[in-house]
């Protein structure tokens, strides 16, 4: 986990000033339970991109938080709504998420010499997309873990755009919504890709390692300094 946090931090710091202009979500909500199928339909949302840890469950938990499970199940089962998971995770957690969410595509991104490659898992089935797909698919898991392929992590326009392509919404970004608990990863990714976003309060903050909790407090402070106290709700 520390490696993931450090990789994300190294990518964020040189871009902090620019990214601070990309952290305002379309909506602030207390939790995923404040989303409903009817409200999403009213907003014209047909594709939902999900963050996981802190949004749907505690850090590296093995299931959706029980308080959110019923509402999340309703969203997954709603006709006309498609879903994918876009998470800053390592290889091991990627496999875990594919098991936890077998019906939803889970995505990781890599830089290769041939261009970006995006790895998609639907349960046990795996596929690749992007110009570097063939090079990335030919690499073993060990090569990926050793750093032969460089991870693409949020905040990333390309990762969100690849998720939209996976859901067949590349030409309809206005119908997509990103849901996450972090301003500088989830919300910035959505804004960079030109889609709407929902910022929810972090679930079980104490479950996260202390460096992550510190970065969460810092990004909340930076948001308030720039934009003031966030409102709540969907108008």
C-alpha positions in Angstrom: 0.0 0.0 0.0 2.8 2.4 0.9 4.2 2.0 -2.7 0.8 3.0 -4.1 0.6 6.1 -1.9 4.2 7.2 -2.7 3.6 6.7 -6.5 0.5 8.8 -6.3 2.2 11.5 -4.3 5.2 11.7 -6.6 2.8 12.3 -9.5 0.7 14.8 -7.6 3.4 17.1 -6.2 4.7 18.6 -9.5 1.1 19.1 -10.7 -0.3 20.4 -7.4 -0.9 24.0 -8.5 -2.6 23.0 -11.8 -4.6 20.2 -10.2 -5.9 22.5 -7.5 -8.0 24.0 -10.3 -9.5 20.6 -11.1 -10.8 19.5 -7.6 -14.2 21.0 -7.5 -16.9 18.2 -7.8 -20.2 18.6 -9.5 -21.9 17.5 -6.3 -20.9 16.8 -2.6 -22.8 14.0 -0.9 -22.3 12.5 2.5 -22.3 8.9 1.2 -23.2 6.6 -1.7 -26.5 6.1 0.0 -27.5 9.6 -1.1 -27.4 8.5 -4.7 -30.5 6.9 -6.1 -31.5 5.3 -9.4 -34.2 7.9 -9.9 -31.9 10.8 -9.2 -29.2 9.5 -11.6 -31.8 9.1 -14.3 -33.1 12.6 -13.7 -29.5 13.8 -14.2 -29.1 11.8 -17.5 -26.5 9.5 -16.0 -26.1 6.2 -17.7 -22.5 5.2 -16.7 -21.0 5.3 -13.2 -17.2 5.1 -12.6 -16.5 4.1 -9.0 -13.6 4.5 -6.7 -13.6 1.7 -4.0 -11.5 2.2 -0.9 -13.0 5.0 1.2 -16.0 5.3 -1.2 -17.7 1.9 -1.0 -15.7 0.3 1.9 -13.0 0.7 4.4 -9.4 0.6 3.3 -8.7 -2.8 1.6 -11.9 -4.3 3.0 -13.3 -7.4 1.4 -16.9 -6.3 0.7 -19.0 -3.2 0.3 -19.7 -1.6 3.6 -22.9 -3.2 5.1 -24.5 0.3 5.5 -24.1 0.8 1.7 -24.7 -2.7 0.4 -28.5 -2.5 -0.3 -28.3 0.9 -2.1 -25.3 -0.1 -4.1 -27.0 -3.3 -5.1 -30.0 -1.3 -6.4 -27.7 0.8 -8.5 -25.9 -2.2 -10.0 -29.2 -3.8 -10.9 -30.8 -0.8 -12.4 -31.7 -1.0 -16.1 -29.9 1.5 -18.2 -27.0 2.0 -15.8 -23.5 0.7 -16.6 -20.6 0.6 -14.1 -16.8 0.3 -13.9 -14.2 0.5 -11.2 -11.3 2.9 -11.5 -9.0 2.4 -8.5 -5.4 3.3 -7.5 -4.4 -0.1 -6.5 -1.5 -2.6 -6.8 -1.7 -5.9 -8.6 -2.8 -7.9 -5.6 -5.7 -5.6 -4.8 -6.7 -5.5 -8.4 -7.3 -9.3 -8.3 -9.2 -8.9 -5.0 -11.5 -6.2 -6.5 -12.2 -8.5 -9.5 -13.4 -11.1 -7.1 -15.4 -8.7 -4.9 -17.1 -7.2 -8.0 -17.3 -10.0 -10.6 -20.0 -8.3 -12.7 -18.2 -5.0 -13.0 -15.1 -4.3 -15.1 -12.1 -3.3 -12.9 -9.4 -1.2 -14.7 -5.7 -0.6 -14.2 -3.4 1.5 -16.6 0.2 1.2 -17.6 2.7 3.1 -19.6 4.6 1.0 -22.1 7.1 1.8 -24.9 4.3 1.4 -27.4 1.9 3.7 -25.5 -0.7 3.4 -22.8 -2.2 0.0 -22.0 -5.4 -0.6 -19.9 -6.0 -3.9 -18.2 -9.6 -4.9 -17.6 -10.8 -7.7 -15.4 -14.4 -9.0 -15.3 -14.2 -11.6 -12.7 -11.6 -14.2 -13.9 -11.7 -12.9 -17.5 -9.0 -10.4 -18.5 -8.6 -8.2 -21.5 -6.4 -5.3 -22.6 -7.1 -2.1 -24.6 -5.0 0.8 -25.8 -1.9 1.2 -28.1 0.4 -0.6 -25.7 -2.0 -3.5 -25.1 0.0 -6.2 -26.9 3.3 -5.2 -25.1 1.6 -5.1 -21.7 -0.2 -8.4 -22.2 3.0 -10.1 -23.1 4.6 -9.0 -19.8 4.3 -11.4 -16.9 2.7 -10.2 -13.6 6.2 -10.3 -12.2 7.5 -7.9 -14.8 4.6 -5.5 -14.1 5.3 -5.7 -10.4 9.0 -5.1 -10.9 8.3 -1.9 -12.8 8.9 -2.8 -16.4 5.5 -1.2 -17.0 4.9 2.1 -15.2 1.4 2.4 -13.5 -1.0 5.0 -14.7 -2.8 6.2 -11.5 -5.4 8.8 -10.8 -5.5 11.7 -11.3 -5.5 10.6 -15.0 -7.6 11.8 -17.9 -6.5 8.8 -19.9 -7.6 6.3 -17.3 -11.1 7.8 -17.1 -11.3 8.0 -20.9 -10.3 4.3 -21.2 -13.1 3.4 -18.7 -15.6 5.3 -20.8 -14.4 3.4 -23.9 -14.8 0.1 -22.0 -18.4 1.1 -21.3 -19.0 2.4 -24.8 -19.5 5.9 -23.6 -16.4 7.5 -25.1 -18.6 9.7 -27.4 -21.0 10.5 -24.5 -19.0 11.8 -21.6 -22.0 13.9 -20.5 -23.8 10.7 -19.5 -21.0 9.6 -17.2 -20.4 10.3 -13.5 -17.4 9.6 -11.3 -18.0 8.8 -7.6 -15.1 9.0 -5.2 -13.9 10.3 -1.8 -10.7 12.1 -2.9 -10.4 15.5 -4.4 -6.9 15.2 -6.0 -7.4 11.7 -7.5 -11.1 10.9 -8.1 -12.5 14.4 -8.7 -9.5 15.8 -10.5 -9.6 12.7 -12.9 -13.3 13.4 -13.7 -12.7 17.1 -14.3 -9.6 16.4 -16.5 -11.7 14.0 -18.6 -14.7 16.3 -18.8 -17.2 14.2 -16.9 -19.4 15.1 -13.8 -18.4 13.9 -10.4 -19.7 13.2 -6.9 -17.4 13.6 -3.9 -18.5 11.6 -0.9 -17.1 11.6 2.7 -14.4 9.0 3.3 -15.6 5.9 4.9 -13.8 4.6 8.0 -11.0 7.1 7.7 -9.2 5.4 10.6 -8.7 2.3 8.6 -6.3 4.1 6.2 -2.6 4.2 6.9 -1.4 7.5 8.6 0.2 9.0 5.5 -3.0 8.6 3.6 -5.0 10.1 6.4 -2.6 13.1 6.5 -3.0 13.6 2.7 -6.8 13.4 3.1 -6.7 16.1 5.7 -4.4 18.3 3.6 -6.6 18.0 0.5 -9.6 18.9 2.5 -7.9 22.0 3.9 -6.7 23.0 0.4 -10.2 22.7 -0.9 -11.7 24.9 1.8 -9.0 27.5 1.3 -9.8 27.7 -2.4 -13.6 27.1 -2.5 -14.9 27.4 1.1 -17.0 24.9 2.9 -18.6 22.4 0.5 -22.3 22.3 0.2 -24.2 19.0 0.3 -26.8 17.5 -2.0 -27.9 17.3 -5.7 -29.9 20.3 -6.8 
